[in-house]
Every structure is written in structure tokens, then in C-alpha cells.
Amino acid sequence: MRDITAQGQTIEEAIQNALKELDTTREKVKVEVMDEGKKGIFGIGSRLAMVKVIEEDNGIEKAVDYLFDIALKMGANVSIEKEENGKDVTLQISGDNLGLLIGKHGQTLNAIQYLTQLIANKTNDQYKNIIVNVGDYRERRHDTLSEIAKKMANKAVKTRRPVHLEPLPSFERKIIHAILSEDERIETHSEGRDPYRYIVIKAK
């Protein structure tokens, strides 16, 4: 974490001078105004504005470093692309031996995503929702979850009995809840405690 004190004719100019020196952007720093400055009369008694700009710890970069490290230790040579959209941050992994990072039914990938999220939010003031994707796994998994959800919904309607799905991580449960919210024949809710929390589908 770095910090710098900078001056300018105005507070904003002082901030911009500091950002230029740190080679960073406004969103990644905290600003403390040390002196608002004074214009003076005909230049007499004028005083420059002064600010202290503190570069905040970037949990996202630490999370990316963690992903590189764990992929390397698991024998996968990867590259990682970062895409930020508000609170959502997608870390897209490409490379070789990616199956090692996915595991059975994505269990390894979900564990990696959980740990990566903990690291990313350890020092960030604003909570970030981390999504770790390997190749097009998340897209294919979404399609699989959609098929399972619709199949089990039909089963619940046909048998008139509650259908219990296998335990799923919270973000996958949200996907199923969202998909089935459009089916007026059934209702869904979750039961149990993580990591064994599961969805129950019931006919209305």
C-alpha cells in the first residue's frame, strides 16, 4: 500500500497530480484533504491545496495471484482475464489441463472460487462477488442446471410429491430458483445448512 502527498491549485488538481504520480485511478485510492488551499488577493497570501492520496489494498489482484499460484501447483499452465461489473468480478481462466481445476461436478472449481472470494474481500472495503470460470464451464453448468431444474419440476408436478435436489453452492441454488420462478406450477425453497443446503421443489 502506497501513499503520496500532492499539491495543486485546487483540491481536484492535487488529486490528479497524485494519481499521475501513483499511476492509478480515482476508484483505487482514498483521499484525505490536508489543506483546501487559499486563492488570496492578487496572488498575495495564496496557498496551494494539499491532499494525501492512499492507494488501497487491491484484494482482486491478490485473488488473481492466488489463482495463478494454485493453478501452477495443480499442474495447470493458465492465463487469467479479469472483468469487473459493479460488485461482480469474473476471473476467466484459460490454458492447459483445465480439468484439474474443475473437478467432479465442478466441486474443485467451487472450492477455489470460495477461497478466492475470501481473499478478494479480506482487504476490500466494498464487497465483491467473485466468479471463477474455467473455459466455458460455467455456461455449460448453467445449461445442465436448467435441464435438471425443469426435469425435477415436471417430476414434482407429476407425482405431487416434494422433490429434493442434491446439495449445491449458494450461487448455483440461485440459478435454479431463478429458472423455476418462471414456472407457475411449482414453488421452491432451500433447506439444510451449507455446504449441505439443497433445494426442495413442490407442486402448488
Secondary structure, 3 states (H helix, E strand, C coil): CCEEEEEECCHHHHHHHHHHHHCCCHHHEEEEEEECCECCECCECCECEEEEEEECCCHHHHHHHHHHHHHHHCCCCEEEEEEEECCEEEEEEEECCCHHHHCHHHHHHHHHHHHHHHHHHHCCCCCCEEEEEECCHHHHHHHHHHHHHHHHHHHHHHHCCCEECCCCCHHHHHHHHHHHCCCCCEEEEEECCCCCCEEEEEEC
